[in-house]
Amino acid sequence: MFFVAFLICKRFIPWFGSLPGDIEIRKENLYVAIPIVSCLLLSIVLSVLASIVRRF
């Protein structure tokens, strides 16, 4: 589920996964992306939005 969400975000939000603090490992036949900072930022934004929605 996380992988699918990452692919969707990467397609519609081009900077997602390439912020400072995100880890990318590229080798000949291997590509591993660990978007730590992007996920933290997305979590904060979604938490703020959920908090605003709950108040109204």
C-alpha positions in Angstrom: 0.0 0.0 0.0 2.8 2.4 0.8 4.5 1.6 -2.5 1.4 2.4 -4.5 0.9 5.7 -2.6 4.5 6.6 -3.2 4.1 6.0 -7.0 0.9 8.1 -7.1 2.5 10.9 -5.2 5.6 10.8 -7.3 3.6 11.1 -10.5 1.4 14.0 -9.4 3.8 15.8 -7.1 7.2 15.7 -8.8 9.2 16.9 -5.8 7.8 14.2 -3.6 10.7 11.8 -2.7 13.4 14.2 -3.7 13.6 16.5 -0.7 16.7 16.8 1.4 16.7 13.9 3.8 15.0 11.4 1.4 17.2 8.4 0.6 17.7 7.2 -3.0 19.9 4.2 -3.9 20.6 3.7 -7.5 22.7 0.9 -8.9 22.7 -1.0 -12.2 19.6 -3.1 -11.7 18.3 -1.6 -8.5 16.4 1.5 -7.5 15.4 2.0 -3.8 13.6 5.2 -2.7 12.9 5.9 1.0 11.1 9.2 1.2 11.5 9.9 4.9 11.2 13.7 4.9 8.5 13.7 2.2 6.4 11.3 4.3 6.8 13.4 7.4 5.8 16.5 5.5 2.8 14.7 4.0 1.8 13.4 7.5 1.9 16.9 9.0 -0.2 18.4 6.2 -2.8 15.6 6.4 -3.0 16.0 10.2 -3.6 19.7 10.0 -6.2 19.2 7.3 -8.0 16.5 9.4 -7.9 18.8 12.5 -9.5 21.6 10.5 -12.2 19.4 9.1 -13.0 18.0 12.6 -13.6 21.5 14.0 -16.2 22.3 11.4 
